[in-house]
């Protein structure tokens, strides 16, 4: 069965420190993976998707099929990065289901 | 429209009452999703629509939950005989095409509180 695991509920880092939010997935095919972010009092929004290989707000995520991971990274955290981050797996064609992780709350301390 | 719109934004009701939650997706988006977000539980998939049909209802927690979509646009999620465990934020999302690899656009959600 498809599954997305985000092992950390809360991650606190100091401003300027590197950040890595962990995401592991369980899926037998070729995964389509996403990171979504929810800032305080804002709606959940797409941060990035692995297929586009882009960097958004300084964040990047690399798909590692060997380790079945899609960790989100940023070299220098900013206070405005404090938010809830969700990793998501798009299901195979025909089922249309998204599977979200339980989320990691990132707190960037001044 | 400018984005996915959900109403009401907050709903407080007594246990045993029925509630109806509404989602208005982005114009032209054919796919529509409902999720439930409970404290510490992440996002729980409930149901998906492609047009007016729901190919996957497997996430609906019980037969008290139902959803429909009309005109390929607005969707309503109905919870009958509400229970306290139904308290959560109900999120709606839409995407331009259904399924594999498509990003989703979320509404602000409806916060449902069952007394």
Interface residues (C-beta under 8 A of the other chain):
Chain A: X6 X9 X32 X34 X36 X43 X44 X45 X46 X49 X51 X86 X88 X90 X91 X92 X93 X94 X95 X96 X97 X98 X99 X100 X101 X102 X103
Chain B: X3 X4 X31 X33 X35 X40 X41 X42 X43 X45 X48 X50 X55 X56 X58 X59 X91 X93 X98 X99 X100 X101 X102 X103 X104 X105 X106 X107 X108 X109
